Amino acid sequence: MDTELEAFLRARLGARHPRFAAAVIVGGEATLAASGVAQDADFEIGSISKGITGLLYADACERGEISPDTALGQLLPLGSCAAAGASLDSLSRHASGMPRLLPGIPGSASPLRRTASFFLRGANPYGESLAGLLEQARAVRLRGPRLQGPRPRYSNLGFELLGHAIAAGAGMSYRNLVAARLCRPLALNRMYMPATPGELGPDALTGHSRRGRPRQPWTGEALAPAGGIRASIEDLARLAQALLDGSAPGRSALDPVADFAGPAVRIGAAWLTLEAKGRRITWHNGGTGGFSSWIGLDRDAQTAVVLLSATAAPVDRPGFELLRKLATG
């Protein structure tokens, strides 16, 4: 590890993130670092899972299995509900009008009760099966364009449905789709999607709140495409390398196609692009009850940074700062 890089990581992450792993990619070569954890430990990567779903979406479009105009109801058994008419393209850009979370159904805990249980006890607020996801999705109301306003509506629910729809179009489960089209081709050997705590691997870390309290793992079959993937720093370093060199499937997901937060932040298929200080950064972050994550690429400079922490405090700011330092030499 370069001493200057090590000093940067310790200064920016050490106090709030006692257990973290980092990867930097410069000139096609990856350098890894870890503090308080082994390099092969697996973390919850949170919403970076959406970036992976975006890659699979773009890849499935290129294969002709789906198209941007394909409706959810053509792939998932949703009947004639409002969600069935949402296009895959709109879901991939958070522009479908889907609510952020599932609404809940009679006999199950409401989103409010789940949130309270999470804050009070660190409980997993997710955990639905695919069947449970579809049952609740049938009751969803979409927000129309006039009510939605100029900005997209960020939706975990939308990406859960998108991922399972892509998998249905390929004739397999989401778990098997990730394995077949990303993990095996790119040798992402520790990337997986636990449906229950019992499926956690032997190297799975326990996450902690910002105050250091342990949190239950975020597992669930339904959650996987939006926030339920676990991976090691080695996996995400390989993924970042493949995104830079063009060998990753679905790489067109990185290309922005619409405004996300005004013209300064644009979105492709999940991936965001930010113009800042003369640099064009493509990125996604993630956060769960006990983990935070960030992946960013400067494609012009062929550099990338990945940060994973087993603490919920965000790592976005040091990620952006380090990537700018690397890209400008």
Secondary structure as GFF3:
##gff-version 3
##sequence-region A 1 329
A	DSSP	alpha_helix	3	13	.	.	.	ID=ss1
A	DSSP	beta_strand	20	26	.	.	.	ID=ss2
A	DSSP	beta_strand	29	35	.	.	.	ID=ss3
A	DSSP	beta_strand	43	44	.	.	.	ID=ss4
A	DSSP	alpha_helix	48	63	.	.	.	ID=ss5
A	DSSP	three_ten_helix	72	74	.	.	.	ID=ss6
A	DSSP	three_ten_helix	82	85	.	.	.	ID=ss7
A	DSSP	alpha_helix	88	92	.	.	.	ID=ss8
A	DSSP	alpha_helix	111	121	.	.	.	ID=ss9
A	DSSP	alpha_helix	130	137	.	.	.	ID=ss10
A	DSSP	alpha_helix	145	148	.	.	.	ID=ss11
A	DSSP	alpha_helix	156	170	.	.	.	ID=ss12
A	DSSP	alpha_helix	174	178	.	.	.	ID=ss13
A	DSSP	pi_helix	179	183	.	.	.	ID=ss14
A	DSSP	alpha_helix	184	186	.	.	.	ID=ss15
A	DSSP	three_ten_helix	197	199	.	.	.	ID=ss16
A	DSSP	alpha_helix	224	227	.	.	.	ID=ss17
A	DSSP	beta_strand	230	231	.	.	.	ID=ss18
A	DSSP	alpha_helix	233	245	.	.	.	ID=ss19
A	DSSP	three_ten_helix	251	254	.	.	.	ID=ss20
A	DSSP	beta_strand	258	259	.	.	.	ID=ss21
A	DSSP	beta_strand	265	267	.	.	.	ID=ss22
A	DSSP	beta_strand	272	276	.	.	.	ID=ss23
A	DSSP	beta_strand	279	287	.	.	.	ID=ss24
A	DSSP	beta_strand	292	298	.	.	.	ID=ss25
A	DSSP	beta_strand	303	309	.	.	.	ID=ss26
A	DSSP	alpha_helix	316	327	.	.	.	ID=ss27
###
